[in-house]
Amino acid sequence: MTDKLRMHILIRELLWRVLFLFLGATIFVASYYYGATLHLGIGQAKIIAEQISTKNKGIDQSAIFFNNIKPAAGMFIPAFGAGLGFYSAYSTGLVISAFKELSPALKSVSPFAPLLKPFGIMKVFVYVNAISRSGMLTYQLINRKELRQSALWTGIEIGIVVLILLIASIIEWQTIEHRL
């Protein structure tokens, strides 16, 4: 294989990766936004807020990490992972919607505000990466494309996801501890 052909293949693969990242990000943000702007009644909002408060009782950075790594790992599964990612984004948006419903002071805050914190940006990057890889793997399985190279890149991306979520959980925990 010539260097020119290798470069052509690399560029083509990179363009596919960017396309899948864009699609994953678009659908993730749209799912989150839909959940975050959905009008909930006070009763529903109280139930969601209560569930989150119970779930987060006694939380620390390890619990934050494991809470985030479970869905992220699932999001790498072909086809299923993309659906899990969109559901996770929607559910997170619902939590935002519930707290906005219960606290009038939050009504004027952008639904994207939680995602713009450093740990939020890191988590969005991780989830979009995992969702897009799920989409790529699904595409490759359906079209019977070579999966050996994809498996290598998937393994590398899983390692990156673990590292980023570890760092994000430390930052999120410090934010909670110091009420930043």
C-alpha positions as CSV (number, residue, x, y, z in Angstrom):
1,M,0.0,0.0,0.0
2,T,1.4,3.4,-1.0
3,D,1.8,6.3,1.4
4,K,-0.7,8.3,-0.8
5,L,-3.3,5.5,-0.4
6,R,-2.7,5.3,3.4
7,M,-3.2,9.0,3.7
8,H,-6.4,8.9,1.6
9,I,-7.8,6.1,3.9
10,L,-6.8,8.0,7.0
11,I,-8.5,11.2,5.9
12,R,-11.6,9.2,4.9
13,E,-11.7,7.6,8.3
14,L,-11.2,10.9,10.1
15,L,-14.1,12.5,8.1
16,W,-16.4,9.5,9.1
17,R,-15.3,10.0,12.7
18,V,-16.1,13.7,12.6
19,L,-19.5,13.0,11.0
20,F,-20.4,10.5,13.7
21,L,-19.2,12.8,16.5
22,F,-21.4,15.6,15.0
23,L,-24.4,13.4,14.7
24,G,-23.9,12.1,18.3
25,A,-23.4,15.5,19.7
26,T,-26.5,16.9,17.9
27,I,-28.8,14.2,19.1
28,F,-27.3,14.1,22.6
29,V,-27.8,17.9,23.1
30,A,-31.3,17.8,21.5
31,S,-32.3,14.9,23.9
32,Y,-30.9,16.8,26.9
33,Y,-32.6,20.1,25.8
34,Y,-35.9,18.4,25.3
35,G,-35.8,16.8,28.8
36,A,-34.6,20.1,30.4
37,T,-37.3,22.2,28.9
38,L,-40.2,19.7,29.3
39,H,-42.8,21.1,31.6
40,L,-43.3,18.9,34.6
41,G,-46.0,19.3,37.2
42,I,-45.0,20.0,40.8
43,G,-45.8,16.4,41.8
44,Q,-43.6,14.9,39.1
45,A,-40.8,17.4,39.9
46,K,-40.9,16.5,43.6
47,I,-40.7,12.7,42.8
48,I,-37.7,13.2,40.5
49,A,-36.0,15.6,43.0
50,E,-36.6,13.1,45.8
51,Q,-35.2,10.2,43.8
52,I,-32.1,12.2,43.0
53,S,-31.6,13.3,46.6
54,T,-31.9,9.7,47.8
55,K,-29.5,8.5,45.2
56,N,-27.0,11.2,45.9
57,K,-27.1,10.8,49.7
58,G,-23.5,10.1,51.0
59,I,-22.0,10.5,47.5
60,D,-18.3,10.9,47.1
61,Q,-15.9,11.1,44.1
62,S,-15.8,7.3,43.8
63,A,-19.6,7.1,43.6
64,I,-19.7,10.0,41.1
65,F,-17.1,8.1,39.0
66,F,-19.0,4.8,39.1
67,N,-22.3,6.6,38.5
68,N,-20.8,8.1,35.3
69,I,-18.7,5.1,34.1
70,K,-21.7,2.7,34.0
71,P,-23.7,4.5,31.3
72,A,-20.5,5.5,29.5
73,A,-19.4,1.9,29.1
74,G,-22.9,0.9,28.0
75,M,-22.8,3.7,25.4
76,F,-20.0,1.9,23.5
77,I,-22.3,-1.1,22.7
78,P,-23.3,-1.1,19.0
79,A,-26.8,0.4,18.4
80,F,-27.9,-0.1,22.1
81,G,-25.3,2.4,23.3
82,A,-26.5,5.2,21.1
83,G,-30.1,4.7,22.5
84,L,-28.7,4.5,26.0
85,G,-26.8,7.8,25.5
86,F,-29.9,9.6,24.2
87,Y,-32.0,8.3,27.1
88,S,-29.3,9.3,29.6
89,A,-29.2,12.8,28.1
90,Y,-33.0,13.1,28.2
91,S,-33.1,11.8,31.8
92,T,-30.4,14.3,32.9
93,G,-32.5,17.0,31.3
94,L,-35.5,15.9,33.2
95,V,-33.6,16.3,36.5
96,I,-32.8,19.9,35.4
97,S,-36.4,20.5,34.5
98,A,-37.6,19.2,37.9
99,F,-35.3,21.4,39.9
100,K,-36.3,24.4,37.8
101,E,-39.9,23.6,38.5
102,L,-39.3,23.5,42.3
103,S,-37.0,26.5,42.5
104,P,-38.3,29.8,40.9
105,A,-34.8,31.3,41.1
106,L,-33.6,28.7,38.5
107,K,-36.3,29.4,35.9
108,S,-34.1,32.2,34.3
109,V,-31.0,30.0,34.2
110,S,-30.1,28.4,30.9
111,P,-30.8,24.6,30.8
112,F,-27.2,24.3,29.4
113,A,-25.6,25.9,32.5
114,P,-24.8,22.6,34.3
115,L,-23.2,21.3,31.1
116,L,-20.9,24.3,30.9
117,K,-19.1,23.6,34.2
118,P,-15.7,21.9,33.6
119,F,-16.9,18.5,34.7
120,G,-20.0,18.9,32.6
121,I,-18.0,19.6,29.5
122,M,-15.9,16.6,30.2
123,K,-18.9,14.4,30.6
124,V,-20.6,15.6,27.5
125,F,-17.4,14.9,25.5
126,V,-17.1,11.4,26.9
127,Y,-20.8,10.5,26.3
128,V,-20.8,12.0,22.8
129,N,-17.6,10.1,22.0
130,A,-19.1,6.8,23.3
131,I,-22.4,7.4,21.4
132,S,-20.7,8.2,18.2
133,R,-18.4,5.1,18.5
134,S,-21.6,3.0,19.0
135,G,-23.0,4.5,15.8
136,M,-19.8,3.8,13.9
137,L,-19.6,0.2,15.2
138,T,-23.3,-0.4,14.2
139,Y,-22.6,1.0,10.7
140,Q,-19.5,-1.2,10.4
141,L,-21.4,-4.3,11.5
142,I,-24.3,-3.7,9.2
143,N,-22.0,-3.0,6.2
144,R,-19.6,-5.8,7.2
145,K,-16.6,-3.5,7.3
146,E,-13.3,-4.4,8.8
147,L,-13.7,-4.3,12.6
148,R,-10.1,-5.1,13.7
149,Q,-9.0,-1.4,13.3
150,S,-12.2,-0.2,14.9
151,A,-11.7,-2.5,17.9
152,L,-8.3,-1.0,18.5
153,W,-9.7,2.5,18.3
154,T,-12.6,1.5,20.6
155,G,-10.2,0.2,23.2
156,I,-8.1,3.4,23.1
157,E,-11.3,5.5,23.4
158,I,-12.5,3.5,26.4
159,G,-9.2,4.2,28.1
160,I,-9.6,7.9,27.4
161,V,-13.2,7.8,28.6
162,V,-12.1,6.2,31.9
163,L,-9.3,8.8,32.5
164,I,-11.6,11.8,31.6
165,L,-14.4,10.5,33.9
166,L,-11.9,9.9,36.7
167,I,-10.7,13.5,36.4
168,A,-14.3,14.8,36.0
169,S,-15.4,13.0,39.1
170,I,-12.6,14.6,41.2
171,I,-13.5,18.1,39.8
172,E,-17.2,17.5,40.4
173,W,-16.6,16.3,44.0
174,Q,-14.4,19.3,44.7
175,T,-17.1,21.6,43.3
176,I,-19.7,19.9,45.6
177,E,-17.4,20.0,48.6
178,H,-16.6,23.7,48.2
179,R,-20.0,24.6,46.8
180,L,-18.5,26.2,43.7
